[in-house]
Amino acid sequence: MTHQEIRQKFLDYFVSHDHTMVPSSPLVPPPTDESVLLTTAGMQQFRSYLMGEADALETFGNLRLTSIQKCFRTSDVEEVGDESHHTFFEMLGNFSVGDYFKDLAIPLAWNFLVGELKLDPKRMFVSVFAGEPGIPRDSEAIEIWQKEVPGIEIREQGREDNFWGPPGGKAGPCGPSSEIYYILDNGKEVELWNLVFMEYLKNEDGKFTKLKQQNIDTGMGLERLALILQKKDNVFETDLFAPLMETLHQLAHLVERKNDLKPKQLRSLRIIADHLRAAVFLAGDGVTPLNVGRGYVLRRILRRAILHGRLLGIEGYFLLEPARKVVEMYGEIYPELAKKDKEIQAVIEGEEQKFSRSLAQGLKVMEKMGEKIDAFVLYDTYGFPLELTQELAKSRGLKIDKADFQRKLEEQKARARAAAKKREGEDELIAPQHTAAHLLNAALRVILGPQIHQAGQHLEVDKFRHDFTFDRKLTDGELKQISQLINEKIKEELPVKRMITTFEEARKLGAEAQFAEKYAQVKEISLYHIGDDPKSAFSKELCGGPHVTNTSRLGRFEIIKEEAAGSGVRRIYGRAVPVQND
């Protein structure tokens, strides 16, 4: 059964059981969801409905939903290369928002596996929550399993294995889970499908009470299911990877030896295949290589793929051909990949060219370092992520002094903070340029699209520099539109107001935040909005200021120039020419 057939069979099955099919959301969560850096599970796009914050019936016309979700988990990057770990994967899921519960969720899952896919029930067993002080044993799930599948092996496990949530760990909806396991030919037991029964509310005092709205959230990895149905030894042999692996064998001149590869060669091939597939999907959803946030995730996996290409003896630039193969394999299922093929190629090519130039130099410098490898020099001068240096050192039987790396990194940050402090006296003088930069950030999102995000900024008394994520040069027409829109907002004499709020409230308002991870840890934050009402304001950003009190104080705005600031990042130099105080 091909992966296309598996997808179709899954969706058809749940649609036939009155579920509405919902397309995958992007890997990049919307600005209103700062709970994760990248989409990690099928339930992510339904989180507000499952939490009771939004109405599924109003949005989807149904309380029963099903999807195949693009997912990315950064925690597995270092493990990639074996037979089971991946960064990017697809999750099959069905969801009930206050409709059915365990009595239907369990038979729906079992009947799909055994009735539709014809999996051998003798090769499967299930786990359920054993209970602990304050949370009872899931006797209901046990009874349903025994009724639906008489004689099935049921393993009772603790909270670590069979209890979900609450998100953040403190308070909120949560519940026990039941996992369906499959035993492979080699005897290995793999978790196939996780059924989460969201039935409790954990209160601030740590006590659990029953939820009024009980939900179902399930997830099953497509890669693992394909491995079982296609009877392969590992996921890289399934049709989700096989054409890509064939391309990599050819590039590494290993076609004739692919059945007799050394473990290190096999590991490198798998790392490149996994990371490149993931990179194509990240770039397809608008992520560009940066040194922070999700941009750093993309940069890290691309650079790791490039390094392992060199370890396989692949010379020169090589990522574009396998990247095109990924688009060819998945473009029909995810049309955005085919639609953004050129942009994806530009992102990958730009990062490969940038890193390849410094990789050879960095490796030579690392060789000269001998047994005492300075990870900070390789990071700061040659762009080696710490994890990459650790991996190279490990292959030579060496260890990296992480404490030394962190100390030097903190010293560098301290120097940057000291430089920033020198500019504190200029704060009020730069206020007009700061407000103009906020207007520019908002105007870019209006003219170019909501995928635009700030990637850096530098303010001076008479001008400013604004970096933002975008993959091409702006046209003269676009630059003119941006300037006109900003000057319109200046003429509208909009008030610039500051409000103290929580990160959660700011998130609901759709506020922009360059350092979202930092703000999320603070109880009270400062939000500036340009326009009277923060809900409908033209611009709203988490920011410490300073700003002018009204856009009329900016006088007029002009763009000085626009240029590239790196792969996938553009830079605009602009200035406000403020009116003088009387």
N, C-alpha and C positions, 0 to 999 in steps of 0.2 A: 504494500500500500504506500503510495507516494505521499510526501508531506502535503501536497495540494489536496489529495483525497482525504487525508486525516482531518485537515482544516474543515473541508466542506461537510464531512460526515458529522463532525462535532457541532457545527453551527446548525445544520439541518435538524439534528436530533433535538436540540434545545428549542429551536423555533417551533418544531412540531409539538413541543410541550409548553406552548404559549409564552415563550420568552421573546423579547425584542432584541435583535442583533444590533450591537453598538460598535462602530469602528474603533480601532485602537486610537488612543490619544497619543500625542507626540512624546518622545522621551524627555523633552523639556517641559516640566510642569508649568502651568500658567502662573503669572506674577502673583495671583491671589493665594497660591499654595507654596509656602516656603518650608513645608514640613520635610521635604526631601530635595536633594540636589538634582537627582534624575528619577524618572519613574521606575519604581522597583517592584511593583506588583499590579495585578489586574484590577485590584480594588481601588487603586489610586485615583482614577478619574471619577469613581463613584463615592469617594470618601465623604463628601458633604451630604450625600443622600443617606448613606449608612449611619452618619452621625446625627441625622435628623435636622440638618441645617438647610436642606433644600428639598423640593418636592419632585420625586422621580416621576410621578404620574403626570405632572405638569410638563416636565422636560421630555420624557420618552413615551408618554401615553401608556405606561406599563410599570408594574412593580417587579416584574420578572425580566432580568436582563442577562445577556450573554455576550462575550467578546473574546478576541484573541489579541492580547496586549503586548506591545513591544516593551521590554524591560531591560534594565541595566543595573548590575550590582558591582560596585567598586571593591567590595570586600574580597572578591575572588580573583583579583588581578594577579597576585603573586602565585596563586595555585594553578593558573591556566598552563596547560602543557601536558597534564595527565589525561586520563580518559573521560573525565566527567565534569570538570570545572569550566565555566564560561563567564564572560563579562556580559555580553548581550544574549538574551534568550527571549522566547515567546511563551506567554502564559495563556493557556486555555482556561476560561472561567465561566461560571454561572453564578448569578447573584439574585437574592430575594430581598427586597426592601420592605420588610414588614408584611410579606405575603405568606409563603410557605416556610416551614421550618424543618427540623430533623426528620420528621415522619415522611417527607417527600424528598429532601436533599439526599438522603442515604440511598434509597432505591433508585433515584435518577442516576446517580453516579455509578452504582453497581450494574444497572441494566445497560448503561452505555458501554462499559468495559466488557461485559460478558455477552450481552445480547447483540450489540452493534459491532464491536471490534473482535468478538469471538476469542477473547483472552481466556486462558485456562484458569478456572476458579481455584484449582488445586495449587496454583503457584502464587496465590494471593492470601494475605492476612491483613488485619487492621489493628490500629491502636486507638485507644480512647483515654480520656483524662481519668486518672485514678483518684483524684480528690486530694485535698489538704485542709488544714485548719482554716475555717472561714469560707471554704468553697467546696461544695459537696461533690462526690464522685458522680460522673456522668452516667448514671444508671439508665436514663432514658435512651441514650445512644446505644448502650449495650443491649437493651431489650429489643430495639429496632433491628440491630444487626442480627441478633439471634433469630428474630422472626423472619427477616428477609432472606438470610443465608444460614439455615440451620447447620450447625457444626463448624462454622468458620472460626479460625483461630483469632481470638481477641486478646491483645496485650494491653494491660493497663499501665500507663506511664505518667510521670509527674509533670509539673507545670512547665518545665524547660522544654519538653517535647510536645506537649498536647494542651497548650493554653495560649491564646492570642491576646495581646494587648494588655492594658490600653495603650494607644499611641503616646509616646513620651514617658510611659511607665508610671505616671502619678495618679491621674484620675481620668475617667471616661469610660466609654463602652468597651466591653471585652467579652471573652467567652472561651469555653473549651473547644478543642478540635478533635477530629477523627481523621487519621491518615490511612490511606490504602497503600500497601506495599506489594511489590512484585519481586519474585525470586528469579533471577537470571539463570541461564544455563550453567554458568560457573559457580552458582550457589550464592552469589552476592545479592543482598536484599536492598532494593532501591525504593525510596519513597516516590510514589507515582502521583497521588492526588491528595491534596489537603483540603478537608472540609471544615470550615470555621463556623461555629455556632455562636453568634454574637447575642448573648442573652443576659449579660450582667452589666451593671454600672458600678464601677469602683469609685467610691466617694473619697473626698479629701482626707477623711479620717482612716482610710484604708479598708473600710468595710464594703462588702458587696451586696447589692440589692438587685432584684429582677428588673430588667428593662421592660417598658411598655411595648416598644417596637422591637421585636426580635428579628434579626437579619441573618442571611446566609451569605457567606463569602468563600468561594472555592477557587483553587488554583492548581493547574496541572501543566508541567513543562512539556512543550511540544517536542523538544529535542530528546527528552527521555522516552516519551511515548513512541517516537519514530524509531529509536534504538531497539525497542522491544518488538514493534510490529514488523520492522524490516530485518529482524534477526541478525543484527550486527554486533561486533565485539566492542565497538566504541562509537560515540556520536560522530566522530570525524569520518566514519565510513558510510554514514547515512546520506541520503540525497540532499540534506540540508547543508552539507559540507563537501561531498565528494567531487563535484565539478571544480570547486575552488582549490581543493587539495591537488587535483590533477594539474591545474595551472601552475601551482607552486612547485610541484615535482619537476615540471618542464623548465621553469626558470632556474631551479637549482641543479639542473642536469642530473636528476635522481630518478628518472622514469624507469630505467632498467634495473635500478636497485631498490625500488620502493617496497619490495617484500623482504628486504634484508638491510634495513636501515639501522644505524647505531641509535641507541636511546636518546643521545643528545640531538641528533639530526631530527628524529621524530618529534621531540619536544619543541624544537625551534619551528618546524613546519606547523605544528598545531598552534603555537603562540601567534605566528603570523596570520594564520587563517582566522583564528578567533578575533584577534585585535583588529584586523582589517575589516572584517564583517561588521564589527561593532563601530569602527570609525566611520564607515560608509553610512550607517544608520544615524549616528550622531550628527555628522555633517549634513545629512539629508533633513534633519530637524533643526538646522540653523546653528549648531554649535561650531565655534571656531577655536583653534588652538590659542590658549592664553596661559598665563602663569598662575591663575586663580580659578577657583570654582570648577564648573563643569568643563570649561575650556582647558584647564590643567589635566583633567581626566583624558580628554581627547589627545592632548599633546603627549601625555605619558604613554598611552597605548601605541600611538603612531611611532614614537621614538623607540619603544621597546621592539616593535615589529621591524623597524629599520635595522636595529642592532642585530636581531636574530637572522636577518637576511645576510648581514656581513659574516656572521658566524657560520652560515651555510655556504659561504663563498660566492654569494651573489654580488657582483660588482655593479656600480653605477645605480641610477634610479630604476626602481623595479616595481613600485607599488601601484602604478596606474593600471597595468594590465589586469592584475587580480581584482582591483577595485571595480573595474568595468565588468568583470565576471560576476561580482556580487550584485551589481545593478541588474545585470542580465538575468540572474537567478531569481531575484526578488522583485523586480520592477513591475511585474504584472499584479502581484499581491499587494504591493505598496507603491501605487502610482507616483507618489511624491519623489521616490528615488529616481525614476526615469525622467520626471519633470525637472529635477534639479541636478541631473547628471553632470552638467558642465560646472556648476558651483561645487559639487562634491569633489570632482577632479581637481579643481583649482585649490581647494583647501588641502587636499592630500599632497598634491604636487608641491605647493608652497612650503608645507612643513617638511617634506622630504628633502627639498633643496636646501632649506635653511639648516636643518640638523646634519645633513650629510657632510656639509662643509666643515662643521666643527667636530663631527664624530671622529674622523681620521686623526685630527690634531689632538683631540682629547684622549684617544686611545694611546697615542704615542707618549703624551705627557704622563698618563697613568702608568705606562710601562716603565718610565724613568723613575717614578715614585717608589718602585720596588715594593717592599712589604708594608711601608707606611703610606697608605693612600689617603690623600687629603680630599675628602668628598666635597668640601665646600668650594675648593678651587675648581673642581670639575663641574659643579653646579653653577657657580657664579660666572665663570669664564667660558665654559664650553656647553652649558645648557643640559648637563646630565642630571636628570631627576635622581634624588637620593636613592630611590628604590632600584634604579638601573645600576648605579655604582655598587650598591650592595650585592646585586645579582652577579656582576662581573667579578667582584672580590670573592664571593662565595665559590665561583667556578675555579678560582686559583687557590682555594683553601685559606683565604684571608678574611679578616673581619674589619668592618668599618667602625671608627670611633664616632658613634652617633652623638654622644655628649659634646664632643669637640665641634661637630657640624652645627648643632643647635646653638652652642655658645657663639660661634662666629656669625651665625644667622641673626641672633639677637643683637650682637654688636653692630651689625649692618643696619638693623632696624632702628637701633638707638641713635646712630648717626643721622638717619633720615628724620627721626623725630626732632633731633636737635636743630637740624636745618629748618624744619617746619616751624619750630618755636621762634626762630629769628624773624620769621615773617608775621608773627602774631600782631605786632604793632601796626601792620598794614591792613588788618582785618576790615576796618570800616572803609578804608580806601578801595578795597577790592569788592565791596558789596555789590556795586552795579554789575561788575563782570560776572559775579557769582549768580546773580538773578538771571542775567542774560544766558548763562550756561544752562540753567534750568529750563528756560524757554526753548533753547536750542534742542535740548534732550527730548522735550515733549513734541516739538515740531518735527523732528526726525521720525518719531514714531507715527505721527499723523501722515506724513508724506511718503515715507519708505515702508512703513508697516510696523505692527506691534512686536515683531521679533527683534527689533533694535534694542540694544542695551548698552549702557555706558561701560567703557572698558578702561577709562583713565581720564584724568583732568588735571590741568595746572592753571592756576589763576595768578594774574599780575594786575597791577593798578590800571593799566590802560588796554589790556587785551587778555584773552584766555585761549587755552588749547583744550579741545574736547575730543577724546577717542571713543569710538563706538564700533560695535560689531556689525560689519557689512562686508560683502565679498566682491565689490566692484567699485570703480570710480563713479562718482555722481555726475550726472549730466548737468549742463548749464541750466537747463530748464528746471531740474530738481532743486539746484542751489537757489535759483530765483524764487521758486515757490516757498522754500524754507525761509528765506529772508523776508518775503512779503508777509508770510503768516506771523512771524515774530513781530514785525513792525505793526501789524494789525493789533496784536495783543498789547503792544506798548500804547497805541492810540486809544485802546479801550479803557485805559487807566484802571487796570485790574488791581485790587488790593493784594498785597503779599502778606500772608498771615502764618503765624507759627502756632501749632497746637501740640500739647503734650499728651501722648496717648500710649497705648500698648502696642507691641509688635503685631499681635493678633488683629487688633482693630485696624491698624495701618494696612495690614495684608488684605482685609476685607474691602478697604477703600481702593485697593489697587495701586498703592503707593510704590514708586520705584525705589530701589535700594541697591547701591553698588556693592555694599558689604552686608548682604542679608544675613549671613551666618553670624556675624558679629552682633547685629541688632537683635537677633532672635534670643540672645542670652541676657538682654537688658530688660528690666521690669518696665521702666518708663523711657520713652524715646521722643525725640523732637521731629515733628513733621512740618514741612513748609508747603503750603498750597497757594497757587496763584489763581485767584478767583474767590468770591465770597464763600461759596459752599464747598467743603472738601469733597463731597460726593461727585459734584459735577465740575470741579476745578480743572482748568486747562493743564496745569502741572501739579503733581503732588509727589514729593520725594522725602525720604528720611534723610535728614541733614541737620548739621549743627549750626548752620549759618556762617557768616552774617549775610543779610539781604537788605535791599531797599524796602520801603513800606508800600510802594505803589509802582507799577510798571511805567507810569508816566515819568518817573525819575530817570529812566534809562535814555530818554531822548530819542535815539534811533539806534538801530542795530545793523551791522554789516559783516559779511563774511570776507575775511582777508584772503584765505586760500584753503584748498582741500587737497589732501594727499594720502598716500598709503602710510600706515603706521606699523605694518606687519601683516602676516598672512591672515586674511579674514578680518582685519581691523583697519578702519579709515580714520583720518584725523582732520578736524576742521579747526582753523584758527579764526577766531571771531572777536568782535569788540562791540561794546555799547559805548555810545558817545553821549554821556549823561548831561542833563541840564544842570547848570550851576545853581547853588543855593543863593537866594537873594541876600 
